[in-house]
Amino acid sequence: MSHPTALQNTCVLTTPSPLINEAFRFAKDNIARCMRYYSLGWGMSNSPHNSTIVVGRDTGWMCIGADYVAPWFAPLALGIFRDRQKPNGQILEYVDLESGFENDYGLNIADNTPHYIWGVWKHWKQFNSSGFRDEFLSSITAAADHLVSEIQENGLLYGHPDGVETRGTTSWRNIIPGKVLAGEVTEICSLSSMALRIAADFTGDSKYIQSADRIRDAVNSELWNGDYYLLNRFDGKPDPQITGDGVFPILCGVAPSDRAEKILNRLAQPDFWTERGMHTVPENDTGYHPNSGCGLIGGSWPNLTLWYAAAAAKNNPDAALRALEIVARPVVEPQPSEINVHTGEFPEYFDGNSDVNLGMHLSPWVAPTFIWAVLEGLLCLTWDKGEAHFNPNWPIGWDSISVDKLPTANGLQDFKIRRT
């Protein structure tokens, strides 16, 4: 099966920022270069040139952005995880698309399931395909039922570790040596609340809204310590560490506006930022390290910087634009060789002190996340039955933007938006 991957004339963005425009163009190219057809189907490996493993959470994120430039991809990539869904409805951590080996790391809950639900729902909202909905309806119902089944009496989901590191962490930062991040995790509960809300929209079953509200209320009553949300509470012990994961209650619509503003103000402080983006852990944290654990306890990750941009866009569009341009700069502008980046490619992560790229030159998930953060974050693009609606968060000096040849349920459409 062959599909077109030349994306130059699909979803053409024009804003007052040449840097954003050029990075957006490169992002489409990066997506095209990361989509692969393996023996068992289409996917984006979490290390495209070195591995044939595709990951659940990564696939969800990739599809949310790839929908804007290669709409054929998401049904096939998400279908890999639908077809291998566990009997209890849980979505796997990863599948090797050559050997067929699959793994869930022995965890009862993780972020793969809500990210899968998000990816499926987003594609349906954008393209309004009844056939696609029919193909995924029973799978989304099973995935949502699984999340509901893991809700405790106090309204929170509880992740049981099966070891440490990948087998002991329910969140995206799951390769920190010796780390356990399980129990009642704010990130996972927030994602699950959002996933159940959109599952109600996809399935038409209002019971999922009730469960989503229950989790949201529990996060705000059980995991808020008066200043910020806990990172997690494990075996009754709260962890008040403030990390970049604080964006999730905002992105998922769990944090009330006053709490969202407080979190964003904290995440905007200088100890969270470098020239290359947002630290996963601020420099003044006692556990900070600029590169240990693949930079997950202090390095700067572009995907986290993009999550912040999307979370901050409504409150502070200028801060969101700065974050987007930070991610775009090493992609578009030539850098010294010691920075270890390739012009035209979105890198994986940077040392928190030296700003040197220590990860892949071409990260498969950053480019689609960049497209999502620009369109759905800064430009506040939403979808209703396949129709696009823009309500931009206008940075200073921005008066108009255009998005041409945007894929919709009615084909490619052009949009010109002016500030009023």
C-alpha positions as CSV (number, residue, x, y, z in Angstrom):
1,M,0.0,0.0,0.0
2,S,1.4,3.4,-1.0
3,H,0.5,6.8,0.3
4,P,1.7,10.3,-0.7
5,T,4.2,11.8,1.7
6,A,5.1,15.0,-0.1
7,L,3.6,17.6,2.2
8,Q,5.0,20.9,1.0
9,N,1.6,22.1,-0.3
10,T,-0.5,20.7,2.5
11,C,-1.4,22.9,5.5
12,V,0.6,25.9,4.6
13,L,1.0,28.3,7.5
14,T,1.8,32.1,7.2
15,T,2.2,34.2,10.3
16,P,4.1,37.4,11.1
17,S,6.9,35.2,12.4
18,P,9.2,33.9,9.6
19,L,10.9,31.7,12.1
20,I,7.6,29.9,13.0
21,N,6.6,29.7,9.3
22,E,9.9,28.0,8.3
23,A,9.9,25.6,11.3
24,F,6.3,24.6,10.4
25,R,7.5,23.8,6.9
26,F,10.4,21.7,8.3
27,A,8.0,20.0,10.7
28,K,6.0,18.6,7.8
29,D,9.1,17.3,6.2
30,N,10.2,15.7,9.5
31,I,6.8,13.9,9.7
32,A,7.1,12.6,6.2
33,R,10.6,11.2,7.0
34,C,9.5,9.4,10.1
35,M,6.4,7.6,8.8
36,R,7.4,4.0,8.1
37,Y,5.8,0.9,6.7
38,Y,7.1,-2.1,8.6
39,S,6.3,-5.7,8.1
40,L,3.3,-5.4,10.5
41,G,2.0,-2.0,9.3
42,W,2.5,1.7,9.4
43,G,3.9,3.6,12.4
44,M,6.5,6.0,13.7
45,S,9.2,4.4,15.7
46,N,10.4,6.2,18.8
47,S,13.9,5.9,17.2
48,P,13.2,5.8,13.4
49,H,16.7,4.9,12.2
50,N,17.6,2.5,15.0
51,S,14.4,0.7,16.2
52,T,11.2,-0.9,14.9
53,I,9.4,-0.3,18.1
54,V,6.3,2.0,18.1
55,V,5.1,3.4,21.4
56,G,1.4,4.0,22.4
57,R,1.8,7.5,23.9
58,D,4.1,8.6,21.1
59,T,1.7,7.4,18.5
60,G,-1.1,9.3,20.1
61,W,0.9,12.5,20.1
62,M,2.2,12.0,16.6
63,C,-1.2,11.4,15.1
64,I,-2.6,14.6,16.7
65,G,-0.1,16.6,14.7
66,A,0.2,14.3,11.6
67,D,-3.5,14.7,11.0
68,Y,-2.8,18.2,9.7
69,V,-0.4,17.0,7.0
70,A,-1.0,13.3,6.3
71,P,-4.6,12.4,7.3
72,W,-4.3,8.8,6.0
73,F,-1.7,7.9,8.6
74,A,-3.6,8.1,11.9
75,P,-6.2,5.4,11.2
76,L,-3.4,3.0,10.3
77,A,-1.0,3.8,13.1
78,L,-3.7,3.9,15.8
79,G,-5.1,0.7,14.3
80,I,-1.9,-1.1,15.3
81,F,-2.8,-0.5,19.0
82,R,-6.5,-1.1,18.5
83,D,-5.8,-4.6,17.0
84,R,-3.5,-5.5,20.0
85,Q,-5.6,-3.9,22.8
86,K,-5.5,-6.0,25.9
87,P,-8.7,-7.9,26.9
88,N,-9.3,-5.4,29.8
89,G,-9.2,-2.4,27.3
90,Q,-5.7,-1.2,28.3
91,I,-3.5,0.1,25.5
92,L,0.0,-1.4,25.3
93,E,3.2,0.5,26.0
94,Y,4.8,-0.6,22.7
95,V,4.8,-3.0,19.8
96,D,7.8,-4.1,17.7
97,L,6.4,-3.9,14.1
98,E,8.9,-6.4,12.8
99,S,9.0,-9.1,15.4
100,G,5.5,-8.5,16.8
101,F,6.8,-8.4,20.4
102,E,4.6,-6.3,22.7
103,N,4.9,-5.0,26.2
104,D,2.9,-3.2,28.9
105,Y,5.7,-3.0,31.4
106,G,3.4,-4.8,33.9
107,L,1.6,-1.6,34.7
108,N,-2.2,-1.5,35.4
109,I,-2.4,2.1,34.1
110,A,-0.1,4.4,32.1
111,D,-0.4,7.3,29.8
112,N,-0.7,5.2,26.6
113,T,-4.4,4.6,27.1
114,P,-5.5,8.2,27.4
115,H,-3.2,9.3,24.6
116,Y,-4.7,6.7,22.4
117,I,-8.2,7.9,23.1
118,W,-7.1,11.4,22.4
119,G,-5.5,10.5,19.1
120,V,-8.6,8.6,17.9
121,W,-11.0,11.3,19.0
122,K,-9.0,14.1,17.4
123,H,-9.0,12.3,14.0
124,W,-12.7,11.8,14.2
125,K,-13.4,15.5,15.1
126,Q,-11.3,16.7,12.3
127,F,-12.6,14.4,9.5
128,N,-16.1,13.5,10.8
129,S,-15.8,10.0,9.4
130,S,-18.6,7.6,10.4
131,G,-16.6,4.7,9.0
132,F,-13.6,5.6,11.1
133,R,-15.8,5.9,14.2
134,D,-17.4,2.5,13.5
135,E,-13.9,1.0,13.3
136,F,-12.8,2.3,16.6
137,L,-16.0,2.6,18.6
138,S,-15.7,-0.7,20.5
139,S,-12.0,-0.1,21.2
140,I,-12.6,3.4,22.6
141,T,-15.4,2.0,24.7
142,A,-13.1,-0.7,26.1
143,A,-10.3,1.7,26.8
144,A,-12.6,4.1,28.6
145,D,-14.2,1.3,30.6
146,H,-10.6,0.3,31.6
147,L,-9.9,3.8,33.0
148,V,-13.2,3.8,34.8
149,S,-12.4,0.5,36.4
150,E,-9.2,1.8,37.8
151,I,-10.9,4.7,39.7
152,Q,-10.5,4.2,43.5
153,E,-13.1,5.1,46.1
154,N,-11.5,8.6,46.5
155,G,-12.0,9.3,42.8
156,L,-8.3,8.9,41.7
157,L,-6.6,6.3,39.6
158,Y,-3.8,4.3,41.3
159,G,-0.9,3.0,39.3
160,H,0.8,-0.1,40.8
161,P,4.5,-0.4,39.9
162,D,6.0,-3.7,38.8
163,G,9.5,-2.6,39.4
164,V,11.5,0.6,38.8
165,E,12.1,2.9,35.8
166,T,10.0,1.7,32.9
167,R,8.2,-0.8,35.0
168,G,7.6,1.6,37.9
169,T,6.7,4.8,36.1
170,T,3.2,5.5,34.7
171,S,4.3,8.9,33.1
172,W,6.3,9.9,30.0
173,R,9.5,10.4,32.1
174,N,9.8,6.6,32.5
175,I,13.6,6.0,31.9
176,I,15.0,7.6,35.0
177,P,17.3,5.0,36.6
178,G,15.8,3.5,39.8
179,K,12.8,5.9,39.7
180,V,9.3,4.9,40.8
181,L,6.5,7.4,39.8
182,A,3.3,5.6,40.4
183,G,0.4,5.6,42.8
184,E,-1.9,8.6,42.4
185,V,-0.1,10.6,39.7
186,T,-1.5,14.0,38.8
187,E,-0.4,13.7,35.2
188,I,-2.1,10.3,34.7
189,C,-5.3,11.3,36.5
190,S,-5.5,14.6,34.5
191,L,-5.0,12.8,31.2
192,S,-7.6,10.2,32.2
193,S,-10.2,12.8,33.1
194,M,-9.7,14.4,29.7
195,A,-9.8,11.1,27.9
196,L,-13.1,10.1,29.5
197,R,-14.6,13.4,28.7
198,I,-13.7,13.0,25.0
199,A,-14.7,9.3,25.1
200,A,-18.2,10.5,26.0
201,D,-18.2,12.6,22.9
202,F,-16.9,9.8,20.7
203,T,-19.2,7.1,22.1
204,G,-22.2,9.2,23.0
205,D,-22.3,7.7,26.5
206,S,-22.7,10.3,29.2
207,K,-21.5,8.0,31.9
208,Y,-17.9,8.8,31.0
209,I,-18.6,12.5,31.7
210,Q,-19.6,11.7,35.2
211,S,-16.4,9.7,35.7
212,A,-14.3,12.5,34.1
213,D,-15.8,15.0,36.6
214,R,-15.2,12.7,39.5
215,I,-11.5,12.4,38.6
216,R,-11.2,16.2,38.0
217,D,-12.8,16.9,41.4
218,A,-10.6,14.4,43.1
219,V,-7.4,15.8,41.6
220,N,-8.4,19.3,42.9
221,S,-9.3,18.1,46.4
222,E,-6.8,15.3,46.9
223,L,-3.7,16.3,45.0
224,W,-3.6,20.1,45.5
225,N,-1.4,21.0,48.4
226,G,-2.5,24.6,48.7
227,D,0.2,25.9,46.4
228,Y,0.6,23.5,43.6
229,Y,-0.5,20.0,42.5
230,L,1.5,17.1,43.9
231,L,3.6,15.2,41.5
232,N,2.1,12.1,42.9
233,R,1.0,10.3,46.1
234,F,2.4,6.8,46.5
235,D,1.5,4.6,49.4
236,G,0.0,7.6,51.1
237,K,3.2,9.6,50.9
238,P,2.8,12.9,48.9
239,D,5.6,14.1,46.6
240,P,5.4,17.9,46.3
241,Q,8.2,18.2,43.7
242,I,7.4,20.8,41.1
243,T,8.3,19.7,37.6
244,G,7.4,20.5,34.0
245,D,4.6,17.9,34.4
246,G,2.6,20.7,36.0
247,V,1.4,21.5,32.5
248,F,-0.9,18.5,32.4
249,P,-3.8,19.7,34.7
250,I,-3.9,22.8,32.5
251,L,-3.7,21.0,29.1
252,C,-6.4,18.5,30.2
253,G,-8.8,21.1,31.5
254,V,-8.6,19.9,35.1
255,A,-7.0,23.0,36.8
256,P,-9.4,25.9,37.5
257,S,-8.3,29.2,36.0
258,D,-6.8,30.6,39.2
259,R,-4.7,27.4,39.8
260,A,-3.7,27.3,36.1
261,E,-2.4,30.9,36.4
262,K,-0.5,30.1,39.5
263,I,1.2,27.0,37.9
264,L,2.0,28.9,34.7
265,N,3.6,31.7,36.7
266,R,5.8,29.2,38.5
267,L,6.8,27.4,35.3
268,A,7.7,30.7,33.7
269,Q,10.4,31.4,36.3
270,P,14.0,31.6,35.1
271,D,15.1,28.4,37.0
272,F,12.8,26.4,34.6
273,W,14.3,27.9,31.4
274,T,17.4,27.7,29.2
275,E,18.2,29.0,25.7
276,R,16.9,25.7,24.4
277,G,13.7,25.5,26.3
278,M,12.0,24.3,29.5
279,H,13.8,22.2,32.1
280,T,12.0,19.0,33.1
281,V,13.0,19.9,36.7
282,P,14.1,23.4,37.7
283,E,17.7,24.2,38.4
284,N,17.2,24.9,42.1
285,D,15.6,21.5,42.8
286,T,17.8,19.3,45.0
287,G,17.4,16.4,42.5
288,Y,18.3,18.5,39.5
289,H,20.9,17.1,37.0
290,P,21.4,18.5,33.5
291,N,21.7,15.2,31.7
292,S,21.2,12.2,33.9
293,G,18.3,9.9,33.1
294,C,18.2,11.2,29.4
295,G,17.7,14.7,30.7
296,L,14.5,13.8,32.4
297,I,15.6,15.3,35.8
298,G,16.8,18.6,34.4
299,G,17.5,18.6,30.7
300,S,15.5,20.7,28.3
301,W,13.0,18.8,26.2
302,P,11.4,20.5,23.2
303,N,8.2,18.5,23.5
304,L,7.8,19.8,27.1
305,T,8.5,23.3,25.9
306,L,5.7,22.9,23.3
307,W,3.3,21.5,25.9
308,Y,4.0,24.7,28.0
309,A,3.4,26.8,24.9
310,A,0.0,25.3,24.4
311,A,-0.9,25.5,28.1
312,A,0.2,29.2,28.3
313,A,-1.3,30.4,25.0
314,K,-4.7,31.5,26.5
315,N,-3.2,33.3,29.5
316,N,0.0,34.7,27.8
317,P,0.2,34.3,24.1
318,D,3.5,36.2,24.0
319,A,5.1,33.7,26.4
320,A,3.6,30.9,24.2
321,L,5.2,32.4,21.1
322,R,8.6,32.8,22.8
323,A,8.4,29.1,23.7
324,L,7.5,28.1,20.1
325,E,10.4,30.2,18.7
326,I,12.8,28.6,21.2
327,V,12.0,25.2,19.8
328,A,12.1,26.5,16.2
329,R,15.4,28.3,16.4
330,P,17.9,25.4,16.3
331,V,15.8,23.8,13.5
332,V,15.8,26.9,11.3
333,E,18.9,28.9,12.2
334,P,22.4,27.3,11.7
335,Q,24.0,26.5,15.1
336,P,27.6,25.9,16.2
337,S,28.7,22.4,15.5
338,E,29.1,21.7,19.2
339,I,25.4,22.1,19.8
340,N,25.0,18.8,17.8
341,V,21.9,19.7,15.8
342,H,21.1,19.4,12.1
343,T,19.4,22.3,10.4
344,G,15.9,21.3,9.3
345,E,15.5,18.6,12.0
346,F,13.7,18.8,15.4
347,P,16.1,17.4,18.0
348,E,15.1,15.3,21.0
349,Y,16.6,16.9,24.2
350,F,19.4,19.2,25.4
351,D,21.8,19.2,28.3
352,G,20.3,21.5,30.9
353,N,23.5,23.4,31.4
354,S,25.5,23.3,28.1
355,D,22.4,23.4,25.7
356,V,24.0,20.6,23.7
357,N,21.7,18.1,22.0
358,L,22.2,14.7,23.7
359,G,19.4,12.9,21.9
360,M,18.3,12.1,18.4
361,H,19.0,14.6,15.7
362,L,15.5,13.9,14.3
363,S,12.9,13.3,17.0
364,P,9.8,11.6,15.6
365,W,7.4,13.2,18.1
366,V,8.6,16.9,18.4
367,A,7.6,17.9,14.8
368,P,4.0,16.8,15.1
369,T,3.8,18.3,18.6
370,F,5.1,21.6,17.1
371,I,2.3,21.6,14.5
372,W,-0.3,20.8,17.2
373,A,1.0,23.5,19.6
374,V,1.0,26.2,16.9
375,L,-2.5,25.3,15.5
376,E,-4.4,24.2,18.5
377,G,-2.5,26.1,21.1
378,L,-1.5,29.5,19.8
379,L,-4.2,29.7,17.0
380,C,-6.8,27.9,19.1
381,L,-8.0,25.7,16.3
382,T,-10.9,23.5,17.3
383,W,-13.1,21.1,15.3
384,D,-16.8,20.4,15.1
385,K,-18.1,17.8,12.7
386,G,-15.1,18.2,10.4
387,E,-15.3,22.0,10.3
388,A,-12.4,24.1,11.5
389,H,-12.8,27.1,13.8
390,F,-10.0,29.5,14.7
391,N,-10.0,31.8,17.7
392,P,-6.3,32.8,17.9
393,N,-4.5,33.9,21.1
394,W,-2.9,36.9,19.4
395,P,0.7,37.8,20.4
396,I,1.7,41.5,20.4
397,G,2.2,42.7,16.8
398,W,0.2,39.8,15.2
399,D,-2.8,41.1,13.2
400,S,-3.4,38.3,10.7
401,I,-2.5,34.7,9.9
402,S,-3.4,32.3,7.1
403,V,-3.6,28.5,6.9
404,D,-4.0,27.3,3.4
405,K,-4.8,23.8,2.2
406,L,-5.9,22.6,5.6
407,P,-7.2,19.0,5.6
408,T,-10.8,18.9,6.7
409,A,-13.8,16.7,6.2
410,N,-14.6,18.7,3.1
411,G,-11.2,18.5,1.6
412,L,-8.4,21.1,1.7
413,Q,-9.6,24.5,2.7
414,D,-8.0,28.0,3.0
415,F,-8.4,30.2,6.0
416,K,-7.5,33.9,6.5
417,I,-7.9,35.2,10.1
418,R,-7.6,38.8,11.0
419,R,-7.5,40.4,14.5
420,T,-10.5,42.4,15.3
